[in-house]
Amino acid sequence: MSAREQPLNSTLNCGTMVGFLTTMGLLANTGTVVAQEDARSLSQASFTSDVAPILYEKCVVCHRPGSIAPMSLLDYETAKQYAPLIKMQVENRKMPPWFIDHTVGIQEFKDDRSLSDLEIATIAGWVEAGAPQGDPSNMPPVPTFDDEIYEWTLEDEIGRPPDLIVSIPEPFTVQAGVPNLFMDFVSSTGLTEDRWIKAHETKPSLEGFPVVHHATTQMRFPDGKQVNFSEYALGKTGDIFPDGSGLLMKAGTELEWNLHYAAYSEDRTDRTRIALWFYPKDYEPEHEIHRAAMGNLIDLDIPPGQDEIRHDGYHVLSENIRITVFQPHLHNLGSRQCMEVIYPDNRRQTLNCAFWDFGWHLAYNYAEEAEPLIPKGSVIHVLSWHNNSESNPWAGDPDNWVGFGQRSSDDMSFTHVSYYTLSDEEYAEHVEERLAQFMAEANDQ
């Protein structure tokens, strides 16, 4: 096992178990064992009865005509053509894109798009049996999509369409072959009353998707105050705030955009937009969400031709926090990132590790019952690994040294963390609730 594959202190002795559970999110099981009766039936899996329902639920939001994936998986003939590739990608957990390491850390997330072990085994069994079609009458209904927004990822999780969509003011064309562009725009939100935000998601337009490296926003209130708001990078999903927490958007707020465009092989016109889901009117959540880049390093040294290049960043907490979102951030040469906590009593525990694919800057929204509770005085330790060798398909030129920078060909090393702060009294209450939750679940087993 290589250095970057080794979990960090992933085993706790009995003496520290209670303390661990009272300060962190409960850890879920790391995998699902396929039952023998299920395994026996996998060789009889068909596309219409077994595989299509999986693809329709987890894959065709991207794998359909006119969307961002290279092939459509809506019909049997196309799926059969790509069956060996599908099997390889799902068994390697490259698709659907969800790169949390299942062997260590918290496994409970709101928007987990990964396949279960049984779903992976079903697809593999279907391919190994020759990818049979099955009875056409068993084919599930083909999903429909609103291509005007080509499916907001968070819509299913939240259960309704967004309340407000704000775009950059005008479409912007990125000409083929131009240098990296950093563009600033200002958009009116049109809000006439204060509203608290429950969730948000940013998407480039479908044509602009290949040229948008990142899109960040700040809220500018009518009194001139500015608040950091959102961040999109290639392939990102969105942020969902736990009940009782949110971000305030005031009446008359404007959005200040900064977009990083990278040229494509042909001209592309983009009109990036952000979708907002609000709490009910007159609702004021108890906690305000904050967002920070933790463990940020600018002193990166990535030698040519090397893999397993590790960098360590640190962030000291001056307040108790409850973490809601973990979002690694690396560039082309990134291969893996872990976030661990070093507690005031010197205990260390990995919260999560995620493998890295530059095509997918995913935000991992913790399930509320598993959100890490971290006491003040702790240190968030971010460990990142880079691969500047020929084994990394994203490496532009493995013969060149790479350091910190804004371009995709430069690199970065930090974690976006969304959280809210807790007073000492609130922290103690949340710890007590978490311990009670653990004890109740233990008694049920």
C-alpha positions in Angstrom: 0.0 0.0 0.0 1.4 3.4 -1.0 1.8 6.4 1.3 -1.3 8.1 -0.2 -3.4 5.0 0.1 -2.7 4.5 3.8 -5.6 5.7 6.0 -4.5 8.1 8.7 -5.0 6.6 12.1 -8.2 4.9 10.9 -8.4 2.6 14.0 -9.3 3.9 17.4 -8.9 2.0 20.6 -11.7 1.6 23.1 -10.4 4.3 25.4 -10.8 7.0 22.7 -14.0 5.7 21.0 -16.5 7.7 23.1 -14.5 10.8 22.8 -14.2 10.4 19.1 -18.0 9.9 18.7 -18.8 13.0 20.7 -16.6 15.2 18.6 -17.1 13.9 15.1 -19.7 12.6 12.7 -20.5 8.9 13.1 -18.8 6.7 10.6 -21.0 4.7 8.3 -20.2 1.2 7.1 -17.6 1.3 4.3 -19.2 -1.1 1.9 -22.1 -3.4 1.2 -21.6 -7.1 0.9 -23.6 -8.7 -2.0 -25.8 -11.4 -0.5 -25.3 -14.9 -1.9 -28.8 -15.1 -3.3 -28.2 -11.7 -5.1 -24.9 -12.9 -6.4 -26.5 -16.0 -7.9 -28.9 -14.0 -9.9 -26.4 -11.5 -11.3 -25.6 -13.8 -14.3 -29.3 -13.5 -15.3 -29.3 -9.7 -15.2 -30.8 -8.0 -18.3 -30.7 -4.5 -19.6 -34.4 -3.8 -19.4 -35.1 -5.2 -16.0 -31.8 -4.6 -14.1 -29.3 -2.3 -15.8 -31.5 0.4 -17.3 -33.1 1.4 -14.0 -29.5 1.9 -12.6 -28.4 3.9 -15.6 -31.6 6.0 -15.6 -31.2 6.9 -12.0 -27.5 7.5 -11.7 -26.0 8.1 -15.2 -28.2 9.5 -18.0 -28.4 13.0 -16.4 -25.1 13.3 -18.3 -25.2 10.4 -20.7 -27.9 11.5 -23.1 -28.1 13.5 -26.3 -27.0 17.1 -26.0 -25.5 16.8 -22.5 -21.9 16.8 -21.4 -21.0 13.0 -21.6 -19.5 11.5 -24.7 -22.2 8.9 -25.3 -25.9 8.4 -24.6 -26.9 5.4 -22.4 -30.7 5.8 -22.9 -31.1 2.9 -25.3 -30.0 -0.7 -25.2 -28.0 -0.8 -28.5 -25.7 2.0 -27.4 -25.3 0.7 -23.9 -24.4 -2.7 -25.3 -21.8 -1.2 -27.5 -20.1 0.4 -24.6 -20.7 -2.4 -22.1 -17.0 -3.4 -21.4 -16.1 0.3 -20.9 -19.1 0.8 -18.5 -18.1 -2.3 -16.5 -14.5 -1.0 -16.2 -15.6 2.5 -15.2 -18.1 1.4 -12.5 -15.8 -1.3 -11.0 -13.0 1.3 -10.7 -15.5 3.8 -9.2 -14.7 6.3 -11.9 -18.3 6.6 -12.8 -20.7 7.9 -11.7 -18.3 10.6 -10.4 -18.0 10.2 -6.7 -14.5 9.9 -5.4 -14.8 9.6 -1.6 -12.5 6.8 -0.4 -15.0 4.1 0.9 -12.4 2.5 3.2 -11.9 5.4 5.7 -13.8 8.3 7.2 -17.4 9.4 7.1 -19.6 7.8 4.5 -22.9 9.5 5.0 -23.7 12.3 2.5 -26.9 13.9 1.3 -26.2 13.7 -2.4 -24.2 10.5 -2.7 -24.3 9.6 -6.4 -22.1 6.5 -6.1 -23.3 3.0 -7.0 -23.8 0.4 -4.3 -21.7 -2.8 -4.4 -24.9 -4.6 -5.6 -25.4 -2.1 -8.4 -21.8 -2.5 -9.5 -22.1 -6.3 -9.4 -25.3 -6.2 -11.3 -23.7 -4.2 -14.2 -20.6 -6.4 -14.1 -22.7 -9.6 -14.2 -24.8 -8.3 -17.1 -21.6 -7.5 -19.1 -20.0 -10.9 -18.3 -23.2 -12.6 -19.5 -23.0 -11.0 -22.9 -25.1 -7.9 -22.1 -28.5 -9.4 -22.9 -31.4 -7.1 -23.6 -34.2 -8.9 -21.7 -37.9 -8.5 -22.2 -38.5 -5.1 -24.0 -41.8 -4.8 -22.1 -39.9 -4.5 -18.8 -38.1 -1.3 -20.0 -38.6 1.6 -17.6 -39.9 4.9 -18.9 -37.2 7.0 -20.5 -36.4 10.0 -18.2 -37.2 13.5 -19.5 -35.0 16.6 -18.8 -35.4 20.3 -19.0 -32.5 21.2 -21.3 -32.9 24.9 -20.6 -31.0 24.2 -17.3 -30.0 20.6 -18.2 -31.0 19.3 -14.8 -29.9 21.0 -11.6 -28.1 18.3 -9.6 -29.6 19.4 -6.3 -33.2 19.5 -7.6 -33.9 15.8 -6.7 -32.3 16.1 -3.3 -34.2 19.2 -2.3 -37.4 18.1 -4.0 -38.3 21.1 -6.0 -37.0 23.5 -8.8 -34.9 26.5 -7.7 -36.6 29.6 -6.5 -34.3 32.0 -8.4 -31.8 31.7 -11.2 -29.3 34.5 -11.8 -27.1 34.6 -14.9 -24.1 36.7 -15.9 -25.6 39.8 -17.6 -24.9 38.8 -21.2 -23.6 35.7 -23.1 -19.8 35.8 -23.4 -17.9 34.2 -26.3 -14.5 32.6 -25.7 -12.6 32.5 -28.9 -10.6 29.4 -29.8 -7.0 29.5 -28.9 -7.0 32.6 -26.7 -5.0 32.8 -23.5 -6.6 32.2 -20.1 -9.2 34.9 -19.5 -10.3 36.3 -16.1 -13.5 38.2 -16.5 -15.6 40.2 -14.0 -19.4 40.7 -14.3 -22.1 42.2 -12.1 -25.7 40.9 -12.1 -28.8 42.1 -10.4 -30.7 39.5 -8.4 -34.0 41.4 -8.6 -34.7 40.5 -5.0 -37.2 42.9 -3.4 -37.1 41.4 0.1 -34.5 39.7 2.3 -34.3 35.9 1.9 -32.3 33.2 3.6 -30.6 30.7 1.2 -31.0 27.0 1.8 -28.9 25.7 -1.1 -27.2 27.0 -4.3 -25.7 25.5 -7.4 -23.7 27.1 -10.3 -23.6 25.8 -13.8 -22.1 27.1 -17.0 -24.4 27.0 -20.0 -24.3 23.8 -22.0 -22.2 25.3 -24.8 -19.9 27.0 -22.4 -19.3 24.0 -20.2 -15.9 23.1 -21.7 -14.4 26.6 -21.3 -15.4 27.5 -17.8 -12.6 26.6 -15.4 -14.1 28.4 -12.4 -16.9 30.9 -11.5 -16.9 32.6 -8.1 -19.5 35.1 -6.7 -19.7 37.7 -4.0 -22.9 39.2 -2.7 -22.8 43.0 -2.8 -25.5 44.4 -0.5 -27.1 47.9 -1.1 -25.0 49.4 1.7 -21.8 48.3 -0.1 -20.9 45.3 2.2 -19.6 42.3 0.3 -19.9 38.7 1.4 -18.1 35.7 -0.2 -20.8 33.5 -1.6 -20.3 30.7 -4.1 -17.6 28.8 -6.0 -17.9 26.6 -9.1 -15.1 24.6 -10.7 -15.3 22.1 -13.5 -17.9 19.4 -12.7 -18.9 20.8 -9.3 -22.3 19.9 -7.8 -23.7 22.4 -5.3 -23.9 23.2 -1.6 -26.9 22.2 0.6 -27.1 23.9 4.0 -28.4 21.9 7.0 -31.8 22.8 8.4 -31.4 25.7 10.7 -28.5 27.2 8.9 -28.1 29.4 5.7 -26.8 32.5 4.0 -28.7 35.8 4.0 -29.3 37.5 0.6 -30.7 41.0 1.2 -33.1 42.9 -1.0 -31.3 44.7 -3.8 -28.3 42.4 -3.6 -26.0 42.3 -6.7 -23.8 39.4 -7.6 -20.2 40.1 -8.5 -18.9 37.4 -10.7 -15.3 36.3 -11.5 -15.0 33.8 -14.3 -11.9 32.0 -15.4 -12.2 30.9 -19.0 -9.8 28.6 -20.8 -10.0 28.3 -24.6 -11.4 25.3 -26.4 -10.7 24.1 -29.9 -13.5 26.2 -31.3 -15.4 29.3 -30.2 -17.8 28.7 -27.3 -20.4 31.1 -25.9 -21.2 30.8 -22.2 -23.8 32.2 -20.0 -23.0 30.8 -16.5 -25.9 30.9 -14.0 -26.5 30.2 -10.3 -29.7 28.5 -8.9 -30.9 29.5 -5.5 -33.3 27.6 -3.2 -34.7 29.8 -0.4 -36.1 29.0 3.0 -39.8 30.1 3.4 -40.4 33.8 3.7 -39.9 35.3 7.2 -37.8 32.3 8.2 -34.5 33.1 9.9 -32.2 30.2 10.5 -30.3 29.9 13.8 -26.8 29.7 12.3 -25.1 31.5 9.4 -22.9 29.5 7.1 -19.3 30.4 6.6 -17.0 29.2 3.9 -13.2 29.0 4.1 -10.2 27.6 2.1 -8.5 25.5 4.8 -4.9 24.2 4.6 -4.2 26.6 1.7 -0.6 26.3 0.4 1.1 28.6 -2.1 4.6 27.1 -1.6 4.1 24.1 -3.8 7.0 22.2 -5.2 6.0 19.5 -7.7 9.2 18.1 -9.4 9.0 16.7 -12.9 8.4 13.0 -13.5 7.4 12.2 -9.9 4.3 10.7 -8.3 3.2 10.6 -4.6 4.3 14.2 -4.0 2.8 15.2 -0.7 2.0 18.6 0.6 0.6 19.5 4.1 -1.5 22.5 5.0 -2.9 23.5 8.4 -5.8 25.6 9.8 -6.2 26.4 13.5 -9.7 26.7 14.8 -10.4 29.6 17.2 -14.1 28.6 17.5 -16.1 25.4 17.8 -17.5 24.4 14.3 -19.9 22.0 12.7 -18.7 21.2 9.2 -21.4 20.8 6.5 -19.4 20.5 3.2 -16.0 19.0 2.3 -14.8 20.0 -1.1 -11.2 19.2 -2.1 -9.4 21.6 -4.5 -6.5 20.6 -6.6 -5.6 21.2 -10.3 -4.4 18.9 -13.1 -1.7 17.1 -11.1 -3.8 16.3 -8.1 -4.4 12.7 -7.3 -5.8 12.5 -3.7 -6.6 14.7 -0.7 -7.4 13.9 2.9 -8.8 16.1 5.7 -8.0 15.1 9.3 -8.4 16.7 12.6 -5.7 17.1 15.2 -7.6 17.6 18.5 -6.3 19.7 21.5 -5.4 16.4 23.3 -3.3 15.4 20.3 -5.7 12.7 19.1 -5.8 12.6 15.3 -8.7 11.3 13.1 -9.3 11.3 9.4 -12.6 12.9 8.4 -12.4 11.9 4.8 -10.2 11.1 1.9 -11.1 11.6 -1.8 -9.4 10.5 -4.9 -9.0 13.4 -7.4 -10.1 13.8 -11.0 -9.6 17.3 -12.4 -12.8 16.9 -14.4 -15.0 16.8 -11.3 -14.7 19.4 -8.5 -17.3 17.8 -6.3 -18.8 19.2 -3.1 -19.5 16.4 -0.6 -22.5 17.5 1.6 -22.5 15.6 4.8 -25.7 14.1 6.1 -26.8 16.1 9.0 -26.5 13.3 11.5 -22.8 12.8 10.4 -21.6 16.4 10.2 -18.2 16.6 12.0 -18.3 18.5 15.4 -14.9 20.0 16.0 -13.8 21.8 19.2 -11.9 25.1 19.2 -8.2 24.7 19.5 -8.2 21.8 17.0 -6.2 21.9 13.8 -7.6 21.0 10.4 -4.8 19.2 8.6 -5.1 18.9 4.8 -2.9 16.4 3.0 -2.7 16.5 -0.7 -0.8 14.3 -3.2 0.2 15.4 -6.7 1.3 13.2 -9.7 3.6 14.9 -12.2 4.5 11.7 -14.1 3.4 10.1 -17.3 0.9 7.9 -15.4 -1.3 11.0 -14.9 -3.4 11.7 -18.0 -4.0 15.3 -16.9 -0.2 16.1 -16.7 0.5 18.4 -19.6 4.3 18.0 -19.7 5.7 15.7 -17.0 9.2 16.9 -17.8 8.4 20.4 -16.4 8.4 21.5 -12.7 5.1 22.9 -11.5 4.3 25.3 -8.7 1.3 27.3 -7.4 -0.8 29.3 -9.8 -4.2 30.2 -11.2 -3.9 28.4 -14.5 -5.0 24.8 -14.8 -1.4 23.9 -15.8 -0.3 25.4 -12.4 -1.6 23.8 -9.3 -3.2 24.3 -5.9 -3.7 22.5 -2.6 -6.5 23.3 -0.2 -10.0 22.2 0.9 -13.2 24.3 0.6 -15.0 23.9 4.0 -18.5 25.1 4.7 -19.4 25.3 8.4 -21.1 27.2 11.1 -19.8 28.2 14.5 -21.1 27.0 17.9 -20.8 28.6 21.3 -19.4 26.4 24.1 -22.9 25.7 25.3 -24.2 24.8 21.8 -21.2 22.6 21.2 -21.8 20.7 24.4 -25.5 20.2 23.4 -24.6 19.0 19.9 -22.0 16.5 21.4 -24.7 15.2 23.8 -27.1 14.7 21.0 -24.5 12.9 18.9 -23.6 10.5 21.7 -27.3 9.8 22.3 -27.7 9.1 18.6 -24.8 6.7 18.7 -26.1 4.9 21.8 -29.6 4.6 20.3 -28.3 3.1 17.0 -26.0 0.7 19.0 -29.0 -0.5 21.0 -31.0 -1.1 17.8 -28.3 -3.4 16.4 
